[in-house]
Amino acid sequence: MAVAGCPDYFLHHPNYQQDNVDRASNHRPADLIGPSFQQSSNRNSPSHQEDDVDLEALVNDMNSSFESLYSACSVQSESAPLLQNGQVQRPSAAAPLPPTSPRQQVKRSQPMHILAVRRLQEEQQQLRTSSLPAIPNPFPELCSPANSPVLNPGSLPKCQPSDQHIIKVFSEDGTRKVVEIPADMTARDLCQLLVYKSHCLNDSSWALVEHHPVLGLERCLEDHEMVAHVQAGMTSESRFLFRKNYAKYEFFTNPLTFFPEQMIAWCQETSSTIPPSQLLQNFLNSSSCPEIQGFLHVKEMGRKSWKKLYVFLRRSGLYYSTKGTSKEPRHLQLLSDLEDSNIYTVITGRKLHSAPTDFEFCIKPNRVRNEGKELRMLCAEDEQSRTCWMTTFRLFKYGMLLYQNYKIPQQRKTLLSHFSTPVRSVSENSLVAMDFSGRIGRVIANPLEAQSAAMEEGQAWRKRSQRINVLGSPSPLYPSLSTVIHRTQLWFHGRITREESHRMVMQQGQVDGLFLLRDSQSNPKTFVLTLCHHQKIKHFQILPCEEDGQIFFSLDDGSTKFTDLIQLVEFYQLNRGVLPCRLKHPCTIVAL
């Protein structure tokens, strides 16, 4: 058979026919040839005669061949080789693809281009999302600014991380509590939370203290300060303490004790006494210019030596005079600013800073590079002058904010006073006073007699607490209640030293009437009353005395006797007696 355009010589030539067969077999793809074609061509081979044909394996091989062909076609554009000049080599019509064997085309472990795979995944995801039905939006005005009736992916609000902070608060006995607070929680709110969690007595004397053990500094946070903001400026060794501070707003009720006249410049210039109300108005009013003056020991920057200078505290800052007590502007030098600083009490002044007295305080900038060199260390002559300097610093810095912090608890007490009156139940209203001393009971009609009977009944449990055994002495198994009942009170602190009692009273404010009771170290059978008066700490010994086989306690050598320490404290809370002032504020420590 002849082909048009081809000489018969080439058709009948044996080499030409063999070349055509080779070319046809090479140009036919492996998937089109198929395993069935290969098996039919080799049916007469010895290997085919030995092995049986597995139809399931043949079908799987055909499927894998089609998949490899599809993947090879899809990545052909992405996996094209680059020439030396960076251009992609494209196959042309004149230059046909090089022949590939079926084994080279069916390789499953050949590398795939990442961009092609990602593009294919994105196309599949778009097809899936486009095939989903549209969800009607029940609140279009909330989710979409264009009031679209369909929920779009971008119209849904994103989940914002909660701005919460973890705060660790320690008590005086070393216990701690970890609380999670929002970023805008104030020190007052955190104290209220700790009071609620610790089941403490809710009053306005609780405070949050910023404590720096390495520097030996601490200060009481103001009620309006943000706890998270203060924690951001603290070091890893610093901590928060939860304790009482009765002197936080005591200067509003007794200003003359906190501001002695010899330290107020107005009193020195006019030689007159300022009324307490006018004194506080001058400090709270930002337009007035009060001034505190006096001698202070000032530590030199970067040195261990101290200098005694005449210092002035004004709204603009803390100054000292370079020439005696002169107030001329050319003789005044600025010691510290008030805006970007806080005032701290130094608790270990003599040990760390070699302070000349025990009444040291410090002005610390909020942002310091070197805390040891930029701290302004000051030392007063006594506790009253130190309290005056620190209180004036707070008033000049915060002003009316302190007065508002002081009035908020007072307003809450006024609002709650209408609900604090105890309401008697129906059963209590039906009760009457009865006397069962005779053969039959009688109703006590006289109000005075009923009141005295109620008082006797209230004190009867104290007399019945004295349990007597057969020999007439207190049983060792059942000790007298009067000797142990005081240990349940918050103002009793057991066997602590005199120095520890001083430290506790100083930390909680040193206001008049602050007290605690402790066991005496010199005499184990006696007790000691530690009392603060005029910012001085005094100690009074409580002696036991025996009368008619019963133990009493007395503070005035037996003139006034009490069956237990609770009776003694309750009496001196109402009457001053031999003490310089009444007992007002118990020095307490609460475990968190």
JONOR-V456271 format. One record per backbone hydrogen bond with DSSP energy under -0.5 kcal/mol. CO is the residue of the C=O (numbers start at 0). NH is the residue of the N-H. E is the energy in kcal/mol with one decimal. If there is no record, write none. Layout:
co:CO nh:NH e:E
co:CO nh:NH e:E
This chain:
co:2 nh:5 e:-1.7
co:6 nh:9 e:-0.6
co:6 nh:10 e:-1.3
co:7 nh:11 e:-2.1
co:8 nh:12 e:-0.6
co:12 nh:16 e:-1.6
co:13 nh:17 e:-1.7
co:14 nh:18 e:-2.1
co:15 nh:19 e:-2.1
co:16 nh:20 e:-1.7
co:17 nh:21 e:-1.9
co:18 nh:22 e:-2.6
co:19 nh:23 e:-2.1
co:20 nh:24 e:-1.8
co:21 nh:25 e:-1.9
co:22 nh:26 e:-2.5
co:23 nh:27 e:-0.8
co:28 nh:32 e:-1.8
co:29 nh:33 e:-2.3
co:32 nh:36 e:-0.7
co:33 nh:37 e:-1.5
co:34 nh:38 e:-2.5
co:35 nh:39 e:-2.4
co:36 nh:40 e:-1.8
co:37 nh:41 e:-0.8
co:39 nh:42 e:-0.9
co:41 nh:44 e:-1.1
co:44 nh:48 e:-1.3
co:45 nh:49 e:-1.1
co:46 nh:50 e:-1.8
co:52 nh:54 e:-0.7
co:53 nh:57 e:-1.6
co:54 nh:58 e:-2.1
co:55 nh:59 e:-2.0
co:56 nh:60 e:-2.1
co:57 nh:61 e:-1.9
co:58 nh:62 e:-2.2
co:59 nh:63 e:-2.3
co:60 nh:64 e:-1.6
co:61 nh:65 e:-2.0
co:62 nh:66 e:-2.2
co:63 nh:67 e:-2.1
co:64 nh:68 e:-1.8
co:65 nh:69 e:-2.1
co:66 nh:70 e:-2.2
co:67 nh:71 e:-2.0
co:68 nh:72 e:-1.9
co:69 nh:73 e:-1.9
co:70 nh:74 e:-1.7
co:72 nh:75 e:-0.7
co:74 nh:78 e:-2.4
co:76 nh:79 e:-0.5
co:80 nh:88 e:-2.4
co:82 nh:85 e:-1.3
co:86 nh:82 e:-2.7
co:87 nh:89 e:-0.7
co:93 nh:95 e:-0.8
co:100 nh:104 e:-1.3
co:101 nh:105 e:-1.2
co:112 nh:116 e:-1.6
co:113 nh:117 e:-2.6
co:114 nh:118 e:-2.3
co:115 nh:119 e:-2.1
co:116 nh:120 e:-2.1
co:117 nh:121 e:-2.4
co:118 nh:122 e:-2.1
co:119 nh:123 e:-2.0
co:120 nh:124 e:-2.3
co:121 nh:125 e:-2.3
co:122 nh:126 e:-2.0
co:123 nh:127 e:-1.9
co:124 nh:128 e:-2.4
co:125 nh:129 e:-2.3
co:126 nh:130 e:-1.2
co:127 nh:131 e:-0.7
co:128 nh:131 e:-0.7
co:133 nh:135 e:-0.5
co:134 nh:150 e:-1.6
co:135 nh:137 e:-0.6
co:138 nh:141 e:-0.9
co:138 nh:142 e:-1.8
co:139 nh:143 e:-1.8
co:143 nh:146 e:-1.4
co:148 nh:136 e:-3.5
co:151 nh:154 e:-0.9
co:151 nh:155 e:-0.7
co:152 nh:155 e:-0.6
co:157 nh:159 e:-0.6
co:161 nh:163 e:-1.7
co:162 nh:182 e:-1.0
co:164 nh:166 e:-0.6
co:164 nh:180 e:-2.6
co:166 nh:168 e:-0.5
co:166 nh:178 e:-2.6
co:167 nh:239 e:-0.9
co:168 nh:176 e:-2.3
co:169 nh:241 e:-2.4
co:170 nh:173 e:-1.4
co:174 nh:170 e:-2.7
co:176 nh:168 e:-2.5
co:176 nh:178 e:-0.5
co:178 nh:166 e:-3.0
co:178 nh:180 e:-0.6
co:180 nh:164 e:-2.9
co:181 nh:184 e:-1.2
co:184 nh:226 e:-2.0
co:185 nh:189 e:-2.0
co:186 nh:190 e:-2.1
co:187 nh:191 e:-2.2
co:188 nh:192 e:-2.0
co:189 nh:193 e:-2.3
co:190 nh:194 e:-2.4
co:191 nh:195 e:-2.0
co:192 nh:196 e:-2.3
co:193 nh:197 e:-2.3
co:194 nh:198 e:-0.8
co:194 nh:199 e:-1.9
co:200 nh:202 e:-0.9
co:202 nh:205 e:-0.7
co:204 nh:244 e:-2.8
co:206 nh:208 e:-0.5
co:206 nh:242 e:-1.8
co:207 nh:220 e:-2.9
co:208 nh:210 e:-0.7
co:208 nh:240 e:-2.4
co:209 nh:218 e:-1.6
co:210 nh:212 e:-0.5
co:210 nh:238 e:-2.2
co:211 nh:215 e:-1.4
co:211 nh:216 e:-1.7
co:215 nh:346 e:-2.3
co:215 nh:347 e:-0.7
co:216 nh:211 e:-3.3
co:217 nh:344 e:-2.9
co:218 nh:209 e:-2.9
co:218 nh:220 e:-0.5
co:221 nh:224 e:-1.5
co:222 nh:187 e:-1.7
co:224 nh:186 e:-1.5
co:225 nh:229 e:-1.8
co:226 nh:230 e:-2.4
co:227 nh:231 e:-1.4
co:228 nh:232 e:-0.7
co:229 nh:232 e:-0.9
co:230 nh:233 e:-1.3
co:234 nh:237 e:-0.5
co:238 nh:210 e:-2.7
co:239 nh:169 e:-2.9
co:240 nh:208 e:-3.0
co:240 nh:242 e:-0.6
co:242 nh:206 e:-2.6
co:244 nh:247 e:-1.1
co:248 nh:251 e:-1.1
co:248 nh:252 e:-0.5
co:249 nh:252 e:-0.8
co:249 nh:253 e:-2.0
co:253 nh:256 e:-0.7
co:253 nh:257 e:-0.7
co:254 nh:257 e:-0.5
co:254 nh:258 e:-1.8
co:257 nh:259 e:-0.5
co:259 nh:262 e:-1.5
co:259 nh:263 e:-0.5
co:260 nh:263 e:-0.8
co:262 nh:264 e:-0.5
co:262 nh:292 e:-2.3
co:263 nh:267 e:-1.5
co:264 nh:268 e:-2.0
co:265 nh:269 e:-2.4
co:266 nh:270 e:-1.6
co:274 nh:278 e:-2.3
co:275 nh:279 e:-2.0
co:276 nh:280 e:-1.8
co:277 nh:281 e:-1.7
co:278 nh:282 e:-1.4
co:279 nh:283 e:-2.4
co:280 nh:284 e:-2.2
co:283 nh:285 e:-0.5
co:284 nh:287 e:-0.8
co:290 nh:264 e:-2.6
co:291 nh:312 e:-2.8
co:293 nh:310 e:-2.9
co:295 nh:297 e:-0.6
co:295 nh:308 e:-2.8
co:296 nh:378 e:-1.7
co:297 nh:306 e:-2.7
co:299 nh:302 e:-1.7
co:304 nh:299 e:-1.9
co:306 nh:297 e:-3.8
co:306 nh:308 e:-0.7
co:308 nh:295 e:-2.6
co:308 nh:310 e:-0.7
co:309 nh:320 e:-2.3
co:310 nh:293 e:-1.6
co:311 nh:313 e:-0.6
co:311 nh:318 e:-3.0
co:312 nh:291 e:-1.7
co:313 nh:316 e:-0.6
co:316 nh:313 e:-2.6
co:316 nh:318 e:-0.5
co:317 nh:334 e:-3.9
co:317 nh:335 e:-1.3
co:318 nh:311 e:-2.9
co:319 nh:332 e:-2.4
co:322 nh:325 e:-2.0
co:327 nh:330 e:-1.9
co:328 nh:331 e:-1.0
co:330 nh:321 e:-3.1
co:332 nh:319 e:-2.1
co:335 nh:317 e:-2.6
co:337 nh:340 e:-0.8
co:339 nh:365 e:-2.6
co:341 nh:363 e:-2.7
co:343 nh:361 e:-2.5
co:344 nh:217 e:-1.2
co:344 nh:346 e:-0.6
co:347 nh:351 e:-2.0
co:348 nh:352 e:-2.0
co:348 nh:354 e:-1.1
co:349 nh:353 e:-0.6
co:357 nh:359 e:-0.8
co:358 nh:379 e:-2.8
co:359 nh:345 e:-1.5
co:360 nh:377 e:-2.7
co:361 nh:343 e:-3.1
co:361 nh:363 e:-0.6
co:362 nh:375 e:-2.1
co:363 nh:341 e:-2.1
co:365 nh:367 e:-0.6
co:369 nh:372 e:-0.8
co:369 nh:373 e:-2.1
co:370 nh:374 e:-0.8
co:374 nh:376 e:-0.8
co:375 nh:362 e:-2.1
co:376 nh:298 e:-2.1
co:377 nh:360 e:-2.5
co:378 nh:296 e:-2.9
co:381 nh:385 e:-1.7
co:382 nh:386 e:-2.4
co:383 nh:387 e:-1.9
co:384 nh:388 e:-2.2
co:385 nh:389 e:-2.3
co:386 nh:390 e:-2.4
co:387 nh:391 e:-2.2
co:388 nh:392 e:-1.9
co:389 nh:393 e:-1.7
co:390 nh:394 e:-2.1
co:391 nh:395 e:-2.6
co:392 nh:396 e:-1.7
co:393 nh:397 e:-2.5
co:393 nh:398 e:-0.6
co:394 nh:398 e:-1.3
co:397 nh:400 e:-1.7
co:398 nh:401 e:-1.2
co:398 nh:402 e:-0.8
co:399 nh:403 e:-2.3
co:400 nh:404 e:-2.2
co:401 nh:405 e:-1.8
co:402 nh:406 e:-1.9
co:403 nh:407 e:-1.6
co:404 nh:408 e:-0.7
co:405 nh:409 e:-0.7
co:406 nh:410 e:-2.5
co:407 nh:411 e:-1.9
co:408 nh:412 e:-2.1
co:409 nh:413 e:-1.8
co:410 nh:414 e:-2.1
co:411 nh:415 e:-2.2
co:412 nh:416 e:-1.1
co:414 nh:417 e:-0.5
co:415 nh:418 e:-0.9
co:415 nh:419 e:-0.7
co:421 nh:423 e:-0.6
co:424 nh:428 e:-1.7
co:425 nh:429 e:-1.1
co:427 nh:430 e:-1.2
co:432 nh:443 e:-2.5
co:434 nh:441 e:-1.8
co:441 nh:434 e:-2.6
co:442 nh:444 e:-0.8
co:445 nh:449 e:-2.1
co:446 nh:450 e:-2.2
co:447 nh:451 e:-2.1
co:448 nh:452 e:-2.0
co:449 nh:453 e:-1.8
co:450 nh:454 e:-1.9
co:451 nh:455 e:-2.2
co:452 nh:456 e:-2.0
co:453 nh:457 e:-1.9
co:454 nh:458 e:-1.5
co:455 nh:459 e:-0.7
co:458 nh:461 e:-0.7
co:458 nh:462 e:-1.0
co:459 nh:463 e:-2.1
co:460 nh:464 e:-0.8
co:462 nh:465 e:-1.0
co:464 nh:466 e:-1.2
co:464 nh:480 e:-0.7
co:465 nh:467 e:-0.5
co:466 nh:474 e:-0.9
co:468 nh:471 e:-0.9
co:472 nh:468 e:-1.8
co:479 nh:482 e:-1.0
co:480 nh:483 e:-1.0
co:480 nh:484 e:-2.0
co:481 nh:564 e:-0.5
co:483 nh:486 e:-1.3
co:484 nh:487 e:-1.3
co:485 nh:488 e:-1.6
co:488 nh:491 e:-0.9
co:490 nh:516 e:-2.7
co:493 nh:495 e:-1.5
co:493 nh:518 e:-2.6
co:496 nh:500 e:-1.9
co:497 nh:501 e:-2.1
co:498 nh:502 e:-2.3
co:499 nh:503 e:-2.2
co:500 nh:504 e:-2.1
co:501 nh:505 e:-2.4
co:502 nh:506 e:-2.1
co:503 nh:507 e:-1.4
co:504 nh:509 e:-1.4
co:505 nh:508 e:-1.0
co:507 nh:245 e:-2.1
co:510 nh:513 e:-1.6
co:512 nh:583 e:-2.0
co:512 nh:584 e:-1.5
co:513 nh:531 e:-1.9
co:514 nh:586 e:-2.7
co:515 nh:529 e:-2.8
co:516 nh:492 e:-2.4
co:517 nh:527 e:-2.6
co:522 nh:525 e:-1.6
co:525 nh:519 e:-1.9
co:526 nh:541 e:-3.6
co:527 nh:517 e:-1.9
co:527 nh:529 e:-0.6
co:528 nh:530 e:-0.6
co:528 nh:539 e:-2.6
co:529 nh:515 e:-1.6
co:530 nh:537 e:-3.5
co:531 nh:512 e:-2.3
co:532 nh:535 e:-1.0
co:535 nh:532 e:-2.9
co:537 nh:530 e:-3.1
co:539 nh:528 e:-3.8
co:540 nh:542 e:-0.6
co:541 nh:526 e:-2.0
co:542 nh:553 e:-2.3
co:544 nh:551 e:-3.6
co:546 nh:549 e:-1.4
co:549 nh:546 e:-2.7
co:551 nh:544 e:-2.9
co:552 nh:561 e:-2.0
co:553 nh:542 e:-2.0
co:555 nh:558 e:-1.1
co:559 nh:554 e:-0.6
co:561 nh:552 e:-3.0
co:563 nh:567 e:-1.3
co:564 nh:568 e:-2.4
co:565 nh:569 e:-2.5
co:566 nh:570 e:-2.0
co:567 nh:571 e:-2.1
co:568 nh:572 e:-1.1
co:569 nh:573 e:-0.7
co:570 nh:573 e:-0.9
co:570 nh:574 e:-2.2
co:571 nh:582 e:-2.0
co:575 nh:578 e:-2.0
co:581 nh:583 e:-0.6
co:583 nh:585 e:-0.6
co:584 nh:514 e:-2.2
co:585 nh:587 e:-0.9
